[in-house]
Amino acid sequence: MIEKILDNEKIIAIIIPDEFQKDGIEFFTPGEFSQQVGYMNRPEGYRIFPHVHNPVVREVIWTQEVLFIKSGKVRIDFYDDIKNYLESRILVKGDIILLASGGHGFEMLEKSEIVEVKQGPYCNDKDKTRFDAVDNKNIRLKNEE
């Protein structure tokens, strides 16, 4: 099942677990997001015809990231836009997450490999503001194993 992490009505993250499966195509993100995430499950012989993408000027204000957990076990801590801790989730191999808004931090609970996709170009220190992490004794896990 797809899980949305919300702060009031605002989407902080969308988690696509490794077990997710359905026929056809589904996009999980609203059309206005600067990073679009979708899923396709097509039968053998299905064709997506060759195409090119047209140049379209887009304005990206907020960086959104998609992480693919390639191996390991990772705890993701979610924060609101003003750096208040909200809650945490554990992701494992095969899980995918879109980090849409708010803040986030990570702790590797096992040796982990993560593939990250986000908009560019990367602007070094202009791209992020670091802050103190939640104390481990205050972690709230919804999907504790």
ROPA-975197 format. One record per residue: residue in three letters; x, y, z of N, C-alpha, C in turn. Coordinates in steps of 0.1 Angstrom, whole numbers, plus 5000, padded with zeros to 4 digits. Atoms other than C-alpha are relative to their C-alpha. Last residue first. Layout:
N
ALAXYZXYZXYZ
...
// end
This chain:
145
GLU500050145003509149595128500249915012
GLU499050084992508149945137499949854997
ASN499950135006505950095109501149915007
LYS501450055002504750405128500149854995
LEU500150095012508150475144498549954998
ARG501350065001508350775168499949924987
ILE500450065013511950855177498649945002
ASN501349935003512251065210499549954986
LYS501050044990515050845226498650064997
ASN500550145003517050875193498949965011
ASP499350094992517351255198499349864999
VAL500850044989515851445168500949905008
ALA500950115002518551575145499249975013
ASP499850124991520151915148498949904998
PHE500449974986519952145117500249875008
ARG499950114991521352155081499650055014
THR499649944987520152415056500049885010
LYS500650054988520052295020500550075012
ASP501050105002520552384983499349955013
LYS501349935002522452704987498949915000
ASP500649964988525352505002498750084999
ASN499250014988526052324969499350055013
CYS499649864996523752454941500850005013
TYR499749994986523152124923500750135004
PRO498650034995521852174888500150015015
GLY498749925000519651994891499850134994
GLN499849905011516551814901501450065001
LYS500749874997516651504923500350094988
VAL500349935012517451124920499350135004
GLU500749884998519150934948499850074987
VAL499949925012520250574948499150125001
ILE501149925004520750424982500350074987
GLU499749945013523050144994498750074996
SER501049975010522950045030500550074988
LYS499249955011525049885058498950024988
GLU499250115006522349835084500950074990
LEU500250104990520350075106500849884996
MET499950135006521550365084500049905012
GLU499150094993520150675100500149874994
PHE499950155002518550945079501049945010
GLY498750054996517351305082500049854999
HIS499850144999514451485066501449975005
GLY498650044999512951835063500149855002
GLY499650014986509651965050501549965000
SER499949874993508651895014500549975014
ALA500749895007508451624987500250145007
LEU499949904990510851344997499550134994
LEU499949865005509751074973500050095012
ILE500649894993510450724987500250134992
ILE499849875007511150394971499350115008
ASP500949894997511450054989500450134992
GLY501150005009513349774972499050115002
LYS499750025014515649705001498849994991
VAL499150115003514349835033500249994985
LEU500050055013512750155047501049894998
ILE498950085004512050235083499749954986
ARG500350135006509750525091501349934997
SER499050075007509950825114499549884993
GLU500150154998507751095129501149944992
LEU501350055002507151475131499949855004
TYR500150145003510251655143498649955000
ASN500650084989509952035141499949854996
LYS499150094993512352185116499549935012
ILE499349924990510252485105500849915009
ASP499249905006509152315073500850095009
ASP500849905007508052005091500950114995
TYR500149874993510451725100499050094992
PHE500749905007510551355090499850125009
ASP500649914991513151105102499450124993
ILE500249875005514050825078499250085010
ARG501049924993515450505092500050144995
VAL499849864997517350295067498850065008
LYS501249954992517749925062500350145005
GLY499949954987520149765037498750035007
SER499850114990520149735000500150075014
LYS499450125007519149924969500349895009
ILE499250084991516850164987500449884993
PHE500350145002515650394959500949935010
LEU499050094996515450764969499649854998
VAL500550145000513451024951501249915004
GLU499150115002514251384960499349874999
GLN500750124996512351714957500949884996
THR499550135004514152044956499249895006
TRP499650094989511952344961500649874994
ILE499749924988511652644937500549915011
VAL500050094988511752474903500550085012
GLU499349934989510652694874499949905012
ARG500750034987509952504842500850085011
VAL499449924989510752604806499249975013
VAL501049924993509652324783500650075012
PRO499549904991511852164757498950085006
ASN499949865005510051874742500650095010
HIS500649914991510651514753500350144995
VAL499149904995511351274725499350095010
HIS500449864999509350964716501250095005
PRO498949914998509550604707499550145000
PHE499449965012506350414712501150105002
ILE500049864998505650244745500850054988
ARG499049915006504849894735499750145005
TYR500549875000503149604753501150104995
GLY500549965013504449274741499550145000
GLU499150025011504749124775499450044987
PRO499850145004502349274799501049994989
ARG500650035013502749624815500349854996
ASN500050155001503249724851499349964987
MET500650075012504150094853500149855002
TYR499750145000504750314884499349944987
GLY501050085005504950694886500449855000
VAL499750144997506850964904498849914996
GLN501250095002506851324892500549855001
GLN499550135002509351574906498849914999
SER498949995010508351934903500749874997
PHE498750034994505051854919501150024990
GLU499249884997502152034903501349985006
GLY499449945013500651724887500950125002
PRO500849905007500151564921500750064988
THR499749864997502451264927498950094994
PHE500349984986501550894929500150155004
PHE499149894995501350834892499550035014
GLU500549914989499750504883501150105003
ILE499149894996500150284852499350085011
GLY500149875006498649944843501050115004
ASP499949995015498349654865499850144995
LYS501349995006499149674902500250004985
GLN500250055014502049604925498650024996
PHE501149945008503449744957500049944986
GLU501050095003505649494976498950054991
ASP499650105010508749704975498949914995
PRO499350124995507049974993500349914989
ILE500450105008506250314977500749875004
ILE499250124999506550585003499349894991
ILE500850115005505350934996500949884999
ALA499350115007506851225016498949904995
ILE498650004996505951555033500849904991
ILE499350135002502551595016501550035003
LYS498949995009500751895031500849874999
GLU500450045013497251845046501249994990
ASN501449955002498251865083499649944986
ASP500049904989501851755080498850084998
LEU500649875001501451435059500350095012
ILE499749934988503451125052499550144999
LYS499749865000501750945024500350055014
GLU500249924988501850565022500450154998
ILE499349875001501250354991499750085013
MET500849885000500050005000500950125000
// end
